[in-house]
Amino acid sequence: MVKLRTRCLLVGDAAVGKSALCHMFHSEDVQFQRSYNMTAGVELVTKCVTIPESGHNVELYLVDCPGKELLAEACEKMWGEAWLLCLVFDLSNEQSFLSCPRWLEKVQTHSLGRSVSGVLVGNKSDLLERRAVQSKDAQDWAQNNGLDYYETSAKELDTCMAPLLSLAQICKSLFEESCEKTQSLAK
């Protein structure tokens, strides 16, 4: 059994539900907090995820970043090198989806020339009557940018853990690729 650790940036516009998702990740879908203060700095949440088919553990260090532009720019210095990405938008707010390319570009700036793997999360799927972004549009954008796509509702505890499992599996795959490259250099 392998235990891996990696940092994952959790980014997106303000009020898309990044902190709510972080809280759900940390509490294992137990309790939705009804009120949140806007994230003003970088908040760190650690979550150990077991990959079911292998039994391997991945400890994710989720860096919850502020979505307000001024605060986000100030916090970018604390991001460090980006390894994994959880890009979140609000399904009932089209502008938050249209901001995704800008967030992806910011994260790639910190990746030292590597492409950043991760997930795109459309949050607030419980707001069906206010939905502004269609699943197909988000799925297509995610696929074109090398990201897996998930829709969640932190409030309704709906599929909140699926993006985490995907991030853990991506981490394991990146680790295995790195091992294969190292072994091929040794030959």
Summary of the structure (lengths in Angstrom):
residues: 187
radius of gyration: 16.2
end to end distance: 25.3
largest distance: 58.8
contacts: 585
relative contact order: 0.20
helix: 39%
strand: 25%
